[in-house]
Amino acid sequence: MELILLARIAALLAGCAAAAYTDAKTGLILDKITYGMIAVGIALNVIEMNWLFLALGAAVFAIGYAVYYAGKIGGGDVKLCTAIAFLLPLYGGQIFIANALFFAALTAVTFYSVFFVTKYARLGINLKENSGNAKKAGAFAIVITAYLIAMVNIGTVKPLALLLLAVPLLLAIAFMAFEKGIRRSFFLRRVALKKLGEDEVIAAEFLDQKIKKKLKLGVKGVFGEKEIAALRKMGVRTVPVYRGMPPFAPFILLGCIVALAQPDLVKLFFI
């Protein structure tokens, strides 16, 4: 059992390190890395005949795919999280991926919010362009503040944890307020339809409303074969997409390391 656990941890750290490197260098997480991790994880679960672990990995993939479908996370990140869930479903009696992603999200939000809000401020903030997002950010701030205070009052969230969460939450709210301007300034690209890759993230805010209505995207946030074929029929030549999105894999690696060192990480914040 100990050898299998060590094999799981070794495969997880090696795979996450490789994914973090390629993501930081190229913006891509190679399939050969994530598929290899998934294969090892499934094999180990089958050897142990632990069907619950297999189910947990499948559940993580399903949740991740839903977020990916909405264009909120890259496909490589979904595969990496799925691989982690298959390789190390539980650790220290806790769901490992929950601890790892909790820390990864906090650090990524803190770093990227500071980096991009500062960078955008240097270019000059367009208040009119961001007015809609600013209102949404304000509403979110009110709701999340009320929720966390309520959780502290009923004893679900520790008071000290509230203070620790306050900084990344405030930074996230600032990013939300200027998100449209940040996306336009740093990630928006107009790509010729013939050069459009499958599963490109749709820049829905900058897509012509008539085209958007005809595509019937709903909550879908990526261009698939169906959408590309429909765009061809409409005679569309270029479409707005988001490219060069900041890498998340390095933060996932960091989250995994911290979660291995502190299996009860989430419990430090929530009772």
VMD Tcl script that draws the C-alpha trace (Angstrom):
set ca {
  {0.00 0.00 0.00}
  {2.80 2.42 0.92}
  {4.60 1.69 -2.34}
  {1.46 2.42 -4.33}
  {0.97 5.68 -2.43}
  {4.56 6.69 -3.16}
  {4.05 5.78 -6.82}
  {0.92 7.95 -6.92}
  {2.71 10.95 -5.37}
  {5.78 10.54 -7.59}
  {3.68 10.36 -10.77}
  {1.59 13.33 -9.63}
  {4.55 15.60 -8.86}
  {6.46 14.61 -12.00}
  {3.42 15.13 -14.22}
  {2.42 18.44 -12.61}
  {5.99 19.74 -12.85}
  {6.13 18.87 -16.56}
  {2.70 20.45 -17.14}
  {3.70 23.59 -15.24}
  {6.85 23.92 -17.34}
  {5.15 23.53 -20.73}
  {2.21 25.74 -19.70}
  {4.50 28.54 -18.51}
  {6.72 28.26 -21.60}
  {4.19 27.69 -24.38}
  {0.73 28.25 -22.84}
  {-0.12 24.61 -23.51}
  {-0.33 21.48 -21.38}
  {0.64 18.58 -23.62}
  {-1.82 15.70 -23.90}
  {0.99 13.16 -23.58}
  {1.59 14.46 -20.05}
  {-2.01 14.45 -18.84}
  {-3.04 11.27 -20.66}
  {-0.02 9.51 -19.22}
  {-0.95 10.65 -15.71}
  {-4.57 9.58 -16.20}
  {-3.49 6.15 -17.48}
  {-1.23 5.60 -14.46}
  {-3.94 6.75 -12.08}
  {-6.59 4.49 -13.59}
  {-4.18 1.54 -13.61}
  {-3.34 2.01 -9.92}
  {-7.02 2.28 -8.99}
  {-7.82 -0.88 -10.93}
  {-4.93 -2.72 -9.24}
  {-6.35 -1.69 -5.85}
  {-9.88 -2.38 -7.13}
  {-10.95 0.99 -5.78}
  {-13.98 1.90 -7.87}
  {-14.78 4.90 -5.65}
  {-11.49 6.51 -6.70}
  {-12.36 5.92 -10.36}
  {-15.76 7.51 -9.81}
  {-14.17 10.53 -8.14}
  {-11.84 11.06 -11.09}
  {-14.76 10.83 -13.50}
  {-16.74 13.33 -11.40}
  {-13.86 15.82 -11.45}
  {-13.68 15.49 -15.24}
  {-17.45 16.09 -15.57}
  {-17.30 19.23 -13.43}
  {-14.19 20.47 -15.20}
  {-15.71 19.86 -18.63}
  {-18.75 21.95 -17.69}
  {-16.49 24.85 -16.70}
  {-14.43 24.38 -19.87}
  {-17.61 24.30 -21.99}
  {-18.45 27.74 -20.62}
  {-15.03 28.98 -21.73}
  {-13.79 29.63 -18.19}
  {-10.86 27.20 -18.12}
  {-8.62 25.54 -20.68}
  {-9.02 21.95 -21.77}
  {-5.47 21.17 -20.63}
  {-6.26 22.38 -17.11}
  {-9.33 20.13 -17.00}
  {-7.27 17.11 -18.03}
  {-4.58 17.95 -15.48}
  {-7.14 18.23 -12.65}
  {-8.71 14.95 -13.78}
  {-5.30 13.29 -13.78}
  {-4.62 14.51 -10.24}
  {-8.00 13.20 -9.09}
  {-7.27 9.76 -10.55}
  {-3.71 9.63 -9.21}
  {-4.39 10.85 -5.67}
  {-8.13 10.93 -4.94}
  {-7.72 11.09 -1.15}
  {-4.78 12.13 1.00}
  {-4.76 12.46 4.75}
  {-8.45 11.60 4.80}
  {-9.30 14.61 2.60}
  {-10.19 15.04 -1.08}
  {-6.76 15.98 -2.40}
  {-7.82 17.92 -5.50}
  {-10.06 20.17 -3.36}
  {-7.13 21.20 -1.16}
  {-4.79 21.62 -4.12}
  {-7.22 23.73 -6.16}
  {-8.21 25.82 -3.16}
  {-4.63 27.00 -2.66}
  {-3.95 27.20 -6.41}
  {-7.00 29.42 -6.93}
  {-6.13 31.74 -4.05}
  {-2.57 32.26 -5.22}
  {-3.46 32.56 -8.90}
  {-6.21 35.11 -8.21}
  {-3.90 37.14 -5.99}
  {-0.98 37.14 -8.44}
  {-2.89 37.70 -11.68}
  {-5.23 40.31 -10.21}
  {-2.31 42.43 -9.01}
  {-0.36 41.89 -12.23}
  {-3.10 42.64 -14.75}
  {-4.95 45.37 -12.86}
  {-1.64 47.21 -12.40}
  {-0.69 46.66 -16.03}
  {-4.11 47.83 -17.21}
  {-3.99 50.91 -14.96}
  {-0.73 51.93 -16.62}
  {-2.44 51.84 -20.02}
  {-5.33 53.92 -18.70}
  {-8.57 52.55 -17.32}
  {-11.64 53.07 -19.50}
  {-14.39 53.53 -16.92}
  {-17.17 53.62 -19.51}
  {-16.11 50.33 -21.08}
  {-15.95 48.64 -17.67}
  {-19.10 50.15 -16.16}
  {-21.14 46.97 -16.58}
  {-18.48 44.76 -15.04}
  {-17.95 47.26 -12.22}
  {-21.62 47.01 -11.26}
  {-21.46 43.21 -11.29}
  {-18.28 43.28 -9.20}
  {-19.98 45.59 -6.69}
  {-22.99 43.29 -6.43}
  {-20.70 40.27 -6.03}
  {-18.77 42.07 -3.28}
  {-21.96 42.72 -1.33}
  {-23.22 39.15 -1.70}
  {-19.91 37.45 -0.85}
  {-19.30 39.76 2.13}
  {-22.77 39.06 3.53}
  {-22.32 35.33 2.95}
  {-18.93 35.13 4.67}
  {-20.10 37.20 7.63}
  {-23.08 34.88 7.98}
  {-20.77 31.85 7.83}
  {-18.60 33.35 10.59}
  {-21.67 34.02 12.74}
  {-22.93 30.45 12.48}
  {-19.42 29.09 13.01}
  {-18.73 27.62 9.56}
  {-15.88 29.98 8.65}
  {-13.18 30.89 11.15}
  {-12.77 34.64 11.84}
  {-9.02 34.49 11.10}
  {-9.77 32.72 7.82}
  {-12.09 35.57 6.85}
  {-9.20 38.00 7.18}
  {-6.91 35.74 5.15}
  {-9.53 35.36 2.42}
  {-10.26 39.09 2.33}
  {-7.15 40.05 0.35}
  {-7.57 37.63 -2.61}
  {-11.31 38.33 -2.66}
  {-10.78 42.09 -2.82}
  {-8.22 41.64 -5.58}
  {-10.59 39.31 -7.45}
  {-13.34 41.95 -7.21}
  {-10.95 44.57 -8.62}
  {-10.11 42.23 -11.51}
  {-13.81 41.58 -12.15}
  {-14.51 45.31 -12.24}
  {-11.97 45.86 -15.04}
  {-12.17 42.44 -16.66}
  {-13.56 43.58 -20.00}
  {-10.83 46.15 -20.45}
  {-8.14 43.71 -19.33}
  {-9.37 41.03 -21.72}
  {-9.53 43.50 -24.62}
  {-6.08 44.93 -23.90}
  {-4.14 41.71 -23.34}
  {-5.98 38.67 -24.68}
  {-8.38 39.73 -27.45}
  {-7.44 38.66 -30.97}
  {-9.38 38.79 -34.21}
  {-8.64 35.54 -36.00}
  {-9.40 34.61 -39.60}
  {-11.98 31.83 -39.71}
  {-9.64 29.57 -41.70}
  {-7.05 29.90 -38.92}
  {-9.53 29.31 -36.14}
  {-8.65 26.27 -34.10}
  {-11.26 24.00 -32.59}
  {-12.14 24.84 -28.98}
  {-10.97 28.46 -29.24}
  {-12.29 30.56 -26.35}
  {-15.02 32.88 -27.64}
  {-14.65 36.57 -26.83}
  {-18.42 36.79 -26.43}
  {-18.38 40.41 -25.22}
  {-16.82 41.48 -28.52}
  {-18.79 39.19 -30.83}
  {-21.33 40.84 -33.11}
  {-24.74 40.43 -31.45}
  {-26.43 39.31 -34.68}
  {-23.84 36.59 -35.17}
  {-24.04 35.62 -31.51}
  {-27.82 35.29 -31.78}
  {-27.61 33.15 -34.91}
  {-25.05 30.84 -33.34}
  {-27.34 30.23 -30.33}
  {-24.34 29.84 -28.05}
  {-26.20 29.95 -24.75}
  {-23.63 29.27 -22.04}
  {-21.12 27.76 -24.46}
  {-17.81 29.60 -24.37}
  {-15.74 27.75 -26.99}
  {-15.96 27.42 -30.76}
  {-16.54 23.82 -31.83}
  {-16.97 22.27 -35.27}
  {-20.68 23.14 -35.28}
  {-20.05 26.83 -34.60}
  {-17.21 27.04 -37.14}
  {-19.42 25.47 -39.84}
  {-22.22 27.92 -39.02}
  {-19.82 30.87 -39.25}
  {-18.70 29.70 -42.70}
  {-22.30 29.58 -43.90}
  {-22.80 33.15 -42.64}
  {-19.78 34.30 -44.63}
  {-17.95 35.47 -41.52}
  {-14.25 36.06 -42.15}
  {-12.86 36.92 -38.72}
  {-14.03 36.31 -35.16}
  {-12.89 37.63 -31.78}
  {-11.23 35.05 -29.53}
  {-9.11 35.08 -26.39}
  {-5.56 33.84 -26.77}
  {-2.48 33.90 -24.59}
  {-4.47 33.40 -21.40}
  {-2.25 33.24 -18.29}
  {-1.02 29.75 -17.31}
  {-2.68 28.02 -14.37}
  {-0.64 24.79 -14.23}
  {2.24 26.35 -12.22}
  {-0.26 27.29 -9.52}
  {-1.76 23.79 -9.61}
  {1.73 22.39 -9.00}
  {2.18 24.78 -6.08}
  {-1.24 23.81 -4.74}
  {-0.35 20.11 -4.91}
  {2.89 20.66 -2.99}
  {1.11 22.62 -0.27}
  {-1.75 20.08 -0.11}
  {0.80 17.27 0.36}
  {2.48 19.20 3.16}
  {-0.82 20.25 4.76}
  {-3.61 17.73 4.02}
  {-6.05 19.62 6.26}
  {-5.56 22.91 4.38}
  {-9.25 23.65 3.77}
  {-10.06 22.79 7.38}
  {-7.76 25.63 8.48}
  {-10.26 28.00 6.88}
  {-13.57 26.23 7.30}
  {-14.90 24.52 10.40}
}
mol new
graphics top color blue
foreach p $ca { graphics top sphere $p radius 0.5 }
foreach p [lrange $ca 0 end-1] q [lrange $ca 1 end] { graphics top cylinder $p $q radius 0.2 }
display resetview
